């Protein structure tokens, strides 16, 4: 119940295209859903996050879509750029489990120039 | 955003020695810090939750005598890998949460440990 399932494992997108990464969760007690971006040899950095009281959040080229009934959320990267090439992790946290953050398996994104 | 500093970024040690990694929240007080281990091309594996002034809570399968965690102040947590062996070689990352409950985690830059 604590799992967060992320897909795809890897993704190749042309420059200017849309990158879409999906995540699904089981625990309805989760109330915070962040996406992290990680470059090789670096720690993850928060990209964007959403709480379940909204269905969409947009920050620049990054958008989270949230479907509470389906227990799914996704990251859309518009106008993908080579500099977006990185590993992306979705995550979830909530009261259950002592507010620990549960991470998805990660998606390695490569944007072709 | 808030800054979490992790040191050292890289460390190479001989088998049998102990290594200490520091994690500092530079501009906020962190009552809770987390330590993760990350294998190549894998996700972050939570090792333990570190609460200021109390004992760390370790995840199942993590040896508490091997990985000593101390959270002596609201801005500093340390991870000591004791009697390190080559299989302990990994990328260790700390994170700190500002405030309580759910919310943004601020991550350190990670520490690459290589045990010869």
gemmi code that builds the backbone of each chain (N, CA, C; Angstrom):
import gemmi

chains = {
    "A": [
        ("UNK", (0.817, -1.211, 0.000), (0.000, 0.000, 0.000), (0.846, 1.253, 0.000)),
        ("UNK", (2.120, 1.073, 0.344), (2.996, 2.210, 0.406), (3.694, 2.487, -0.919)),
        ("UNK", (3.442, 1.690, -1.936), (4.168, 1.815, -3.183), (3.667, 2.965, -4.026)),
        ("UNK", (4.601, 3.485, -4.825), (4.279, 4.444, -5.870), (4.868, 3.870, -7.156)),
        ("UNK", (4.001, 3.585, -8.100), (4.441, 2.946, -9.338), (4.610, 3.993, -10.431)),
        ("UNK", (5.780, 3.993, -11.052), (6.123, 5.020, -12.027), (6.438, 4.387, -13.375)),
        ("UNK", (5.974, 5.042, -14.439), (6.261, 4.569, -15.794), (6.325, 5.767, -16.746)),
        ("UNK", (7.060, 5.670, -17.848), (7.911, 4.542, -18.223), (9.242, 4.582, -17.481)),
        ("UNK", (10.018, 3.549, -17.648), (11.333, 3.477, -17.028), (12.299, 4.436, -17.719)),
        ("UNK", (12.149, 4.552, -19.038), (12.967, 5.487, -19.798), (12.133, 6.089, -20.912)),
        ("UNK", (12.575, 7.249, -21.361), (11.788, 8.004, -22.331), (12.716, 8.825, -23.214)),
        ("UNK", (12.506, 8.739, -24.508), (13.273, 9.552, -25.452), (12.296, 10.460, -26.189)),
        ("UNK", (12.575, 11.748, -26.161), (11.680, 12.738, -26.759), (12.503, 13.672, -27.639)),
        ("UNK", (11.919, 14.096, -28.726), (12.570, 15.075, -29.581), (12.477, 16.456, -28.948)),
        ("UNK", (13.479, 17.261, -29.196), (13.460, 18.644, -28.716), (12.185, 19.333, -29.183)),
        ("UNK", (11.539, 20.018, -28.243), (10.295, 20.700, -28.557), (9.056, 19.851, -28.323)),
        ("UNK", (9.241, 18.576, -28.084), (8.115, 17.681, -27.854), (7.628, 17.709, -26.410)),
        ("UNK", (6.616, 16.902, -26.148), (6.048, 16.820, -24.798), (6.508, 15.512, -24.141)),
        ("UNK", (7.050, 15.635, -22.949), (7.446, 14.448, -22.179), (6.351, 14.187, -21.151)),
        ("UNK", (5.907, 12.935, -21.063), (4.850, 12.584, -20.114), (5.294, 11.388, -19.284)),
        ("UNK", (5.241, 11.566, -17.980), (5.627, 10.514, -17.038), (4.446, 10.292, -16.101)),
        ("UNK", (4.131, 9.037, -15.861), (2.955, 8.702, -15.069), (3.284, 7.995, -13.766)),
        ("UNK", (2.463, 8.250, -12.765), (2.621, 7.573, -11.484), (1.268, 7.188, -10.913)),
        ("UNK", (1.252, 6.094, -10.172), (0.036, 5.634, -9.527), (0.352, 5.264, -8.088)),
        ("UNK", (-0.600, 5.509, -7.213), (-0.393, 5.191, -5.802), (-1.597, 4.422, -5.284)),
        ("UNK", (-1.420, 3.836, -4.102), (-2.508, 3.039, -3.526), (-3.048, 3.642, -2.223)),
        ("UNK", (-2.157, 4.261, -1.474), (-2.537, 4.736, -0.150), (-3.302, 6.055, -0.235)),
        ("UNK", (-4.567, 6.030, 0.112), (-5.389, 7.243, 0.015), (-5.043, 8.271, 1.089)),
        ("UNK", (-4.192, 7.899, 2.028), (-3.766, 8.848, 3.063), (-2.663, 9.784, 2.555)),
        ("UNK", (-2.092, 9.489, 1.410), (-1.091, 10.406, 0.852), (-1.763, 11.742, 0.543)),
        ("UNK", (-1.077, 12.832, 0.895), (-1.668, 14.139, 0.615), (-0.678, 15.146, 0.026)),
        ("UNK", (0.454, 14.650, -0.404), (1.450, 15.540, -1.008), (2.181, 14.746, -2.068)),
        ("UNK", (2.190, 15.273, -3.297), (2.723, 14.535, -4.435), (3.728, 15.417, -5.180)),
        ("UNK", (5.011, 15.228, -4.882), (6.050, 16.032, -5.553), (6.706, 15.269, -6.696)),
        ("UNK", (7.317, 16.011, -7.567), (8.181, 15.459, -8.601), (9.579, 16.035, -8.381)),
        ("UNK", (10.560, 15.137, -8.458), (11.944, 15.550, -8.287), (12.729, 15.279, -9.563)),
        ("UNK", (13.697, 16.145, -9.817), (14.589, 16.017, -10.966), (15.993, 15.756, -10.442)),
        ("UNK", (16.652, 14.763, -11.010), (18.003, 14.453, -10.541), (18.951, 14.327, -11.727)),
        ("UNK", (20.045, 15.071, -11.649), (21.113, 14.952, -12.640), (22.177, 14.006, -12.093)),
        ("UNK", (22.944, 13.363, -12.974), (23.943, 12.378, -12.518), (24.896, 12.965, -11.483)),
        ("UNK", (25.092, 12.227, -10.407), (26.030, 12.643, -9.368), (25.538, 13.749, -8.465)),
        ("UNK", (24.275, 14.106, -8.578), (23.701, 15.170, -7.764), (22.513, 14.661, -6.966)),
        ("UNK", (22.150, 15.415, -5.928), (20.956, 15.072, -5.190), (19.714, 15.514, -5.948)),
        ("UNK", (18.560, 14.934, -5.642), (17.318, 15.345, -6.308), (16.936, 16.767, -5.926)),
        ("UNK", (16.245, 17.424, -6.824), (15.742, 18.771, -6.566), (14.264, 18.809, -6.891)),
        ("UNK", (13.500, 19.468, -6.027), (12.058, 19.573, -6.250), (11.777, 20.345, -7.519)),
        ("UNK", (10.902, 19.758, -8.338), (10.507, 20.394, -9.597), (9.165, 21.083, -9.433)),
        ("UNK", (8.197, 20.342, -8.964), (6.835, 20.833, -8.812), (6.099, 19.840, -7.917)),
        ("UNK", (5.096, 20.325, -7.196), (4.354, 19.444, -6.304), (2.887, 19.838, -6.301)),
        ("UNK", (2.042, 18.884, -5.895), (0.607, 19.138, -5.881), (-0.022, 18.460, -4.673)),
        ("UNK", (-1.089, 19.031, -4.192), (-1.883, 18.402, -3.134), (-3.208, 17.987, -3.754)),
        ("UNK", (-3.906, 17.016, -3.162), (-5.073, 16.415, -3.815), (-6.307, 17.298, -3.922)),
        ("UNK", (-6.246, 18.525, -3.421), (-7.418, 19.386, -3.532), (-7.488, 20.118, -4.878)),
        ("UNK", (-6.481, 19.930, -5.726), (-6.511, 20.512, -7.072), (-6.206, 19.413, -8.093)),
        ("UNK", (-6.676, 19.612, -9.318), (-6.486, 18.590, -10.339), (-5.323, 18.898, -11.277)),
        ("UNK", (-4.838, 20.119, -11.223), (-3.732, 20.468, -12.104), (-2.945, 21.632, -11.521)),
        ("UNK", (-1.634, 21.572, -11.740), (-0.772, 22.672, -11.317), (0.282, 22.888, -12.382)),
        ("UNK", (0.472, 24.127, -12.755), (1.408, 24.435, -13.822), (2.449, 25.434, -13.334)),
        ("UNK", (3.709, 25.132, -13.626), (4.785, 26.051, -13.324), (5.722, 26.080, -14.528)),
        ("UNK", (5.616, 27.154, -15.298), (6.430, 27.251, -16.505), (6.086, 26.148, -17.484)),
        ("UNK", (7.090, 25.383, -17.890), (6.866, 24.282, -18.852), (6.416, 22.990, -18.182)),
        ("UNK", (6.345, 22.981, -16.864), (6.030, 21.765, -16.123), (4.602, 21.810, -15.581)),
        ("UNK", (3.868, 20.724, -15.808), (2.485, 20.628, -15.337), (2.276, 19.281, -14.667)),
        ("UNK", (1.628, 19.311, -13.508), (1.185, 18.076, -12.867), (-0.318, 17.971, -13.096)),
        ("UNK", (-0.749, 16.782, -13.568), (-2.165, 16.473, -13.630), (-2.457, 15.436, -12.562)),
        ("UNK", (-3.514, 15.661, -11.794), (-3.804, 14.785, -10.660), (-5.223, 14.256, -10.782)),
        ("UNK", (-5.376, 12.939, -10.701), (-6.689, 12.290, -10.761), (-6.893, 11.530, -9.461)),
        ("UNK", (-7.618, 12.151, -8.544), (-7.775, 11.577, -7.219), (-8.547, 10.266, -7.245)),
        ("UNK", (-9.584, 10.187, -8.035), (-10.410, 8.980, -8.061), (-9.640, 7.795, -8.624)),
        ("UNK", (-8.775, 8.057, -9.583), (-7.962, 6.993, -10.186), (-6.669, 6.756, -9.420)),
        ("UNK", (-6.379, 7.618, -8.486), (-5.132, 7.554, -7.721), (-3.926, 7.562, -8.656)),
        ("UNK", (-3.956, 8.523, -9.561), (-2.868, 8.664, -10.524), (-2.490, 10.132, -10.655)),
        ("UNK", (-1.231, 10.364, -10.968), (-0.780, 11.716, -11.266), (0.343, 11.637, -12.285)),
        ("UNK", (0.464, 12.694, -13.052), (1.439, 12.669, -14.131), (2.154, 14.008, -14.256)),
        ("UNK", (3.337, 13.925, -14.818), (4.150, 15.121, -15.095), (4.213, 15.309, -16.600)),
        ("UNK", (3.906, 16.525, -17.032), (4.035, 16.871, -18.442), (5.110, 17.951, -18.566)),
        ("UNK", (6.072, 17.691, -19.425), (7.097, 18.699, -19.712), (6.859, 19.178, -21.134)),
        ("UNK", (6.420, 20.413, -21.252), (6.138, 20.980, -22.569), (7.429, 21.525, -23.177)),
        ("UNK", (7.474, 21.553, -24.505), (8.647, 22.105, -25.204), (9.938, 21.549, -24.598)),
        ("UNK", (10.041, 20.245, -24.545), (11.188, 19.596, -23.907), (12.501, 20.045, -24.539)),
        ("UNK", (13.490, 20.250, -23.699), (14.802, 20.727, -24.127), (15.894, 19.721, -23.724)),
        ("UNK", (17.008, 19.714, -24.447), (18.109, 18.802, -24.067), (18.534, 18.958, -22.610)),
        ("UNK", (18.442, 20.158, -22.075), (18.788, 20.393, -20.685), (17.833, 19.742, -19.700)),
        ("UNK", (16.689, 19.269, -20.197), (15.744, 18.561, -19.334), (16.137, 17.097, -19.162)),
        ("UNK", (17.130, 16.650, -19.936), (17.573, 15.257, -19.842), (18.079, 14.992, -18.430)),
        ("UNK", (17.406, 14.093, -17.738), (17.692, 13.812, -16.327), (16.822, 12.632, -15.908)),
        ("UNK", (16.937, 12.256, -14.656), (16.045, 11.244, -14.098), (14.982, 11.946, -13.262)),
        ("UNK", (13.753, 11.564, -13.471), (12.629, 12.176, -12.765), (11.986, 11.141, -11.841)),
        ("UNK", (11.745, 11.574, -10.614), (11.105, 10.715, -9.629), (9.791, 11.344, -9.185)),
        ("UNK", (8.721, 10.562, -9.220), (7.514, 11.009, -8.539), (7.598, 10.506, -7.108)),
        ("UNK", (6.820, 11.097, -6.243), (6.854, 10.711, -4.842), (5.511, 11.023, -4.199)),
        ("UNK", (5.317, 10.467, -3.025), (4.092, 10.723, -2.277), (4.399, 10.638, -0.790)),
        ("UNK", (3.694, 11.447, -0.027), (3.854, 11.362, 1.424), (2.533, 11.695, 2.090)),
        ("UNK", (2.408, 11.260, 3.322), (1.183, 11.510, 4.058), (1.337, 11.088, 5.499)),
        ("UNK", (0.279, 11.227, 6.269), (0.340, 10.942, 7.691), (0.719, 9.485, 7.942)),
        ("UNK", (0.142, 8.587, 7.181), (0.451, 7.166, 7.339), (1.922, 6.930, 7.033)),
        ("UNK", (2.603, 6.243, 7.896), (4.019, 5.997, 7.667), (4.888, 7.092, 8.230)),
        ("UNK", (4.325, 7.922, 9.085), (5.120, 8.955, 9.731), (5.629, 10.018, 8.799)),
        ("UNK", (4.881, 10.333, 7.777), (5.217, 11.392, 6.827), (6.462, 11.065, 6.009)),
        ("UNK", (6.797, 9.799, 5.910), (7.914, 9.431, 5.049), (7.526, 9.659, 3.604)),
        ("UNK", (8.498, 10.029, 2.805), (8.278, 10.233, 1.381), (8.618, 8.941, 0.655)),
        ("UNK", (7.658, 8.457, -0.106), (7.839, 7.227, -0.872), (8.113, 7.616, -2.330)),
        ("UNK", (9.204, 7.122, -2.888), (9.605, 7.477, -4.238), (9.226, 6.402, -5.251)),
        ("UNK", (8.897, 6.858, -6.462), (8.754, 5.944, -7.574), (10.119, 5.470, -8.029)),
        ("UNK", (10.122, 4.551, -8.976), (11.376, 3.937, -9.425), (12.215, 4.860, -10.289)),
        ("UNK", (11.627, 5.910, -10.819), (12.374, 6.869, -11.625), (12.179, 6.659, -13.115)),
        ("UNK", (12.283, 7.749, -13.856), (12.214, 7.720, -15.322), (13.402, 8.484, -15.867)),
        ("UNK", (14.175, 7.810, -16.706), (15.326, 8.472, -17.323), (14.865, 9.094, -18.635)),
        ("UNK", (14.887, 10.414, -18.662), (14.451, 11.158, -19.834), (15.649, 11.621, -20.638)),
        ("UNK", (15.583, 11.378, -21.944), (16.611, 11.887, -22.845), (15.917, 12.698, -23.933)),
        ("UNK", (16.287, 13.945, -24.044), (15.714, 14.824, -25.058), (16.727, 14.998, -26.173)),
        ("UNK", (16.356, 14.554, -27.355), (17.252, 14.619, -28.513), (17.225, 15.998, -29.126)),
        ("UNK", (18.407, 16.495, -29.405), (18.519, 17.847, -29.999), (18.094, 17.863, -31.463)),
    ],
    "B": [
        ("UNK", (14.973, 28.817, -2.626), (14.656, 27.643, -1.830), (15.659, 27.424, -0.724)),
        ("UNK", (15.299, 26.559, 0.203), (16.183, 26.257, 1.312), (17.391, 25.455, 0.844)),
        ("UNK", (18.457, 25.533, 1.611), (19.711, 24.889, 1.224), (20.101, 23.833, 2.240)),
        ("UNK", (20.426, 22.674, 1.727), (20.954, 21.594, 2.555), (22.352, 21.266, 2.038)),
        ("UNK", (23.310, 21.316, 2.925), (24.696, 21.067, 2.559), (25.116, 19.695, 3.052)),
        ("UNK", (25.751, 18.942, 2.205), (26.200, 17.602, 2.568), (27.702, 17.520, 2.303)),
        ("UNK", (28.407, 16.928, 3.252), (29.865, 16.880, 3.152), (30.408, 15.602, 3.773)),
        ("UNK", (31.362, 14.931, 3.170), (32.031, 15.297, 1.917), (31.221, 14.830, 0.714)),
        ("UNK", (31.529, 15.348, -0.442), (30.826, 14.938, -1.654), (31.385, 13.610, -2.176)),
        ("UNK", (32.657, 13.405, -1.924), (33.277, 12.136, -2.316), (34.227, 11.692, -1.217)),
        ("UNK", (34.232, 10.411, -0.943), (35.179, 9.889, 0.042), (35.585, 8.481, -0.365)),
        ("UNK", (36.870, 8.243, -0.270), (37.426, 6.923, -0.546), (38.101, 6.456, 0.738)),
        ("UNK", (37.791, 5.249, 1.166), (38.394, 4.764, 2.403), (38.768, 3.300, 2.255)),
        ("UNK", (39.584, 2.859, 3.176), (39.994, 1.454, 3.190), (38.965, 0.623, 3.932)),
        ("UNK", (38.857, -0.603, 3.564), (37.938, -1.517, 4.212), (38.264, -1.617, 5.711)),
        ("UNK", (37.248, -1.559, 6.550), (37.439, -1.653, 7.980), (37.440, -0.315, 8.694)),
        ("UNK", (37.573, 0.756, 7.956), (37.564, 2.080, 8.578), (36.137, 2.613, 8.660)),
        ("UNK", (35.973, 3.699, 9.418), (34.656, 4.334, 9.553), (34.659, 5.676, 8.853)),
        ("UNK", (33.530, 6.022, 8.311), (33.394, 7.268, 7.562), (32.180, 8.026, 8.059)),
        ("UNK", (32.359, 9.338, 8.272), (31.258, 10.163, 8.740), (30.840, 11.128, 7.635)),
        ("UNK", (29.538, 11.219, 7.406), (28.973, 12.148, 6.424), (28.077, 13.124, 7.170)),
        ("UNK", (28.248, 14.411, 6.877), (27.466, 15.436, 7.556), (26.387, 16.005, 6.646)),
        ("UNK", (25.271, 16.348, 7.251), (24.165, 16.962, 6.524), (23.689, 18.161, 7.336)),
        ("UNK", (23.766, 19.325, 6.742), (23.396, 20.551, 7.438), (22.311, 21.311, 6.689)),
        ("UNK", (21.300, 21.754, 7.429), (20.326, 22.675, 6.846), (20.843, 24.077, 7.145)),
        ("UNK", (21.117, 24.838, 6.079), (21.836, 26.092, 6.254), (20.948, 27.278, 6.622)),
        ("UNK", (19.709, 27.276, 6.206), (18.894, 28.460, 6.445), (17.525, 28.132, 7.034)),
        ("UNK", (17.388, 26.953, 7.608), (16.160, 26.636, 8.308), (16.437, 25.548, 9.329)),
        ("UNK", (15.538, 25.414, 10.269), (15.683, 24.374, 11.281), (14.918, 23.134, 10.839)),
        ("UNK", (15.587, 22.019, 10.891), (15.010, 20.769, 10.422), (14.835, 19.802, 11.588)),
        ("UNK", (13.608, 19.637, 12.024), (13.380, 18.688, 13.113), (13.513, 17.252, 12.621)),
        ("UNK", (13.314, 17.074, 11.338), (13.410, 15.734, 10.765), (14.323, 15.745, 9.546)),
        ("UNK", (15.244, 14.821, 9.534), (16.107, 14.627, 8.368), (16.026, 13.164, 7.972)),
        ("UNK", (16.298, 12.892, 6.723), (16.209, 11.536, 6.202), (17.517, 11.176, 5.502)),
        ("UNK", (17.889, 9.921, 5.625), (19.076, 9.431, 4.929), (18.671, 8.367, 3.926)),
        ("UNK", (19.177, 8.537, 2.698), (18.866, 7.622, 1.618), (20.153, 7.024, 1.065)),
        ("UNK", (19.967, 5.885, 0.459), (21.053, 5.249, -0.283), (20.547, 5.037, -1.697)),
        ("UNK", (21.398, 5.317, -2.661), (20.986, 5.175, -4.050), (22.017, 4.372, -4.817)),
        ("UNK", (21.582, 3.269, -5.410), (22.440, 2.464, -6.262), (22.338, 2.998, -7.695)),
        ("UNK", (23.339, 2.714, -8.519), (23.340, 3.247, -9.889), (22.047, 2.940, -10.637)),
        ("UNK", (21.486, 3.964, -11.215), (20.275, 3.866, -12.036), (19.084, 3.331, -11.253)),
        ("UNK", (19.095, 3.545, -9.964), (17.990, 3.084, -9.132), (17.369, 4.247, -8.370)),
        ("UNK", (16.264, 3.960, -7.727), (15.590, 4.995, -6.956), (16.254, 5.180, -5.594)),
        ("UNK", (15.744, 6.126, -4.847), (16.266, 6.395, -3.513), (15.674, 5.394, -2.524)),
        ("UNK", (16.539, 4.775, -1.757), (16.100, 3.821, -0.759), (16.244, 4.476, 0.620)),
        ("UNK", (15.138, 4.666, 1.302), (15.193, 5.289, 2.617), (15.884, 4.360, 3.603)),
        ("UNK", (16.887, 4.892, 4.278), (17.610, 4.104, 5.275), (17.060, 4.366, 6.664)),
        ("UNK", (16.875, 5.650, 6.985), (16.454, 5.981, 8.342), (15.906, 7.396, 8.396)),
        ("UNK", (15.085, 7.601, 9.399), (14.541, 8.922, 9.698), (15.207, 9.413, 10.965)),
        ("UNK", (15.750, 10.612, 10.887), (16.505, 11.178, 11.987), (15.734, 12.340, 12.600)),
        ("UNK", (15.402, 12.203, 13.869), (14.675, 13.256, 14.566), (15.580, 13.912, 15.600)),
        ("UNK", (15.565, 15.220, 15.614), (16.430, 15.968, 16.523), (16.175, 15.579, 17.968)),
        ("UNK", (17.224, 15.210, 18.658), (17.143, 14.907, 20.070), (16.633, 13.523, 20.418)),
        ("UNK", (16.391, 12.697, 19.425), (15.937, 11.337, 19.728), (16.633, 10.348, 18.799)),
        ("UNK", (16.430, 9.084, 19.097), (17.077, 8.050, 18.299), (16.475, 7.988, 16.900)),
        ("UNK", (17.312, 7.634, 15.952), (16.835, 7.500, 14.574), (15.948, 6.276, 14.441)),
        ("UNK", (15.048, 6.352, 13.497), (14.188, 5.220, 13.174), (14.687, 4.605, 11.879)),
        ("UNK", (15.093, 3.350, 11.944), (15.681, 2.690, 10.785), (14.639, 1.881, 10.018)),
        ("UNK", (14.814, 1.851, 8.730), (13.952, 1.032, 7.892), (14.353, -0.438, 8.027)),
        ("UNK", (13.397, -1.278, 7.716), (13.636, -2.720, 7.824), (14.805, -3.120, 6.940)),
        ("UNK", (15.701, -3.913, 7.480), (16.839, -4.398, 6.717), (18.072, -3.523, 6.810)),
        ("UNK", (17.979, -2.363, 7.417), (19.126, -1.473, 7.572), (19.762, -1.732, 8.929)),
        ("UNK", (21.043, -2.026, 8.919), (21.739, -2.347, 10.163), (22.037, -1.074, 10.947)),
        ("UNK", (21.416, -0.914, 12.083), (21.615, 0.300, 12.865), (23.021, 0.383, 13.469)),
        ("UNK", (23.667, -0.732, 13.674), (25.031, -0.702, 14.210), (26.054, -0.405, 13.121)),
        ("UNK", (25.672, -0.630, 11.887), (26.553, -0.342, 10.758), (26.418, 1.126, 10.340)),
        ("UNK", (25.213, 1.607, 10.345), (24.934, 2.975, 9.911), (24.425, 3.777, 11.113)),
        ("UNK", (25.352, 4.469, 11.762), (25.016, 5.236, 12.958), (24.552, 6.632, 12.571)),
        ("UNK", (23.395, 7.017, 13.056), (22.844, 8.326, 12.732), (22.664, 9.129, 13.999)),
        ("UNK", (23.132, 10.367, 13.933), (23.013, 11.283, 15.058), (22.425, 12.596, 14.577)),
        ("UNK", (21.451, 13.097, 15.308), (20.809, 14.368, 14.936), (20.878, 15.268, 16.163)),
        ("UNK", (22.053, 15.794, 16.408), (22.338, 16.483, 17.664), (21.736, 17.882, 17.740)),
        ("UNK", (21.476, 18.483, 16.597), (20.914, 19.832, 16.618), (19.880, 19.965, 15.521)),
        ("UNK", (19.188, 21.080, 15.490), (18.138, 21.291, 14.494), (18.687, 21.571, 13.101)),
        ("UNK", (20.003, 21.662, 12.983), (20.578, 21.930, 11.667), (21.615, 20.906, 11.242)),
        ("UNK", (21.840, 19.869, 12.038), (22.901, 18.930, 11.702), (22.504, 17.489, 12.008)),
        ("UNK", (22.667, 16.643, 11.019), (22.541, 15.208, 11.199), (23.777, 14.562, 10.589)),
        ("UNK", (24.257, 13.501, 11.210), (25.425, 12.811, 10.679), (25.126, 11.336, 10.483)),
        ("UNK", (25.729, 10.777, 9.454), (25.664, 9.344, 9.171), (27.081, 8.818, 9.239)),
        ("UNK", (27.312, 7.847, 10.096), (28.623, 7.221, 10.190), (28.506, 5.784, 9.711)),
        ("UNK", (29.260, 5.464, 8.686), (29.333, 4.092, 8.200), (30.491, 3.434, 8.938)),
        ("UNK", (30.171, 2.504, 9.810), (31.200, 1.901, 10.649), (31.761, 0.642, 10.001)),
        ("UNK", (33.053, 0.434, 10.198), (33.728, -0.747, 9.663), (33.276, -0.995, 8.217)),
        ("UNK", (33.538, 0.000, 7.403), (33.040, -0.039, 6.023), (33.648, -1.185, 5.220)),
        ("UNK", (32.834, -1.750, 4.347), (33.280, -2.805, 3.447), (32.915, -2.413, 2.013)),
        ("UNK", (33.529, -3.032, 1.038), (33.250, -2.652, -0.357), (31.764, -2.631, -0.712)),
        ("UNK", (30.983, -3.509, -0.107), (29.540, -3.538, -0.419), (28.792, -2.313, 0.123)),
        ("UNK", (29.462, -1.537, 0.976), (28.862, -0.296, 1.469), (29.078, 0.861, 0.495)),
        ("UNK", (29.889, 0.625, -0.524), (30.118, 1.657, -1.541), (28.787, 2.023, -2.183)),
        ("UNK", (28.495, 3.317, -2.202), (27.198, 3.749, -2.714), (27.133, 5.265, -2.720)),
        ("UNK", (26.010, 5.781, -3.172), (25.726, 7.210, -3.147), (24.741, 7.441, -2.014)),
        ("UNK", (25.159, 8.214, -1.020), (24.319, 8.469, 0.141), (23.802, 9.906, 0.067)),
        ("UNK", (22.512, 10.071, 0.271), (21.891, 11.395, 0.146), (21.067, 11.677, 1.386)),
        ("UNK", (21.195, 12.893, 1.890), (20.359, 13.288, 3.021), (19.299, 14.271, 2.533)),
        ("UNK", (18.241, 14.377, 3.294), (17.246, 15.405, 3.005), (16.715, 15.945, 4.319)),
        ("UNK", (16.193, 17.129, 4.264), (15.645, 17.768, 5.447), (14.267, 18.323, 5.123)),
        ("UNK", (13.390, 18.223, 6.081), (12.039, 18.761, 5.900), (11.903, 20.010, 6.754)),
        ("UNK", (11.406, 21.058, 6.116), (11.170, 22.289, 6.851), (9.761, 22.223, 7.411)),
        ("UNK", (9.636, 22.367, 8.699), (8.311, 22.282, 9.310), (7.948, 20.840, 9.609)),
        ("UNK", (6.689, 20.630, 9.929), (6.227, 19.297, 10.303), (5.194, 18.796, 9.295)),
        ("UNK", (4.916, 17.511, 9.389), (3.918, 16.941, 8.487), (4.456, 16.755, 7.095)),
        ("UNK", (3.564, 16.753, 6.133), (3.996, 16.571, 4.748), (4.478, 17.898, 4.192)),
        ("UNK", (5.333, 17.826, 3.239), (5.860, 19.053, 2.660), (7.149, 18.795, 1.918)),
        ("UNK", (7.693, 19.855, 1.402), (8.869, 19.769, 0.562), (10.083, 19.253, 1.312)),
        ("UNK", (10.770, 18.323, 0.657), (12.065, 17.859, 1.147), (13.152, 18.608, 0.398)),
        ("UNK", (14.144, 19.036, 1.137), (15.305, 19.675, 0.531), (16.470, 18.695, 0.627)),
        ("UNK", (17.060, 18.391, -0.518), (18.087, 17.369, -0.565), (19.486, 17.963, -0.577)),
        ("UNK", (20.404, 17.219, 0.031), (21.810, 17.541, -0.116), (22.303, 17.080, -1.471)),
        ("UNK", (23.553, 17.393, -1.767), (24.121, 17.058, -3.064), (24.578, 15.598, -3.147)),
        ("UNK", (24.534, 14.900, -2.032), (24.927, 13.505, -2.031), (26.400, 13.303, -1.730)),
        ("UNK", (26.722, 12.119, -1.233), (28.106, 11.750, -0.927), (28.403, 10.402, -1.566)),
        ("UNK", (29.418, 10.387, -2.408), (29.815, 9.144, -3.076), (30.865, 8.462, -2.223)),
        ("UNK", (30.515, 7.308, -1.657), (31.451, 6.548, -0.821), (32.002, 5.376, -1.620)),
        ("UNK", (33.310, 5.286, -1.657), (33.987, 4.153, -2.284), (34.860, 3.494, -1.241)),
        ("UNK", (34.608, 2.221, -0.983), (35.381, 1.475, -0.008), (36.287, 0.497, -0.754)),
        ("UNK", (37.574, 0.649, -0.535), (38.539, -0.187, -1.264), (38.807, -1.498, -0.527)),
    ],
}
model = gemmi.Model(1)
for chain_id, residues in chains.items():
    chain = gemmi.Chain(chain_id)
    for i, (resn, *xyz) in enumerate(residues, 1):
        res = gemmi.Residue()
        res.name, res.seqid = resn, gemmi.SeqId(i, " ")
        for name, pos in zip(("N", "CA", "C"), xyz):
            atom = gemmi.Atom()
            atom.name, atom.element = name, gemmi.Element(name[0])
            atom.pos, atom.b_iso = gemmi.Position(*pos), 0.0
            res.add_atom(atom)
        chain.add_residue(res)
    model.add_chain(chain)
structure = gemmi.Structure()
structure.add_model(model)
structure.setup_entities()
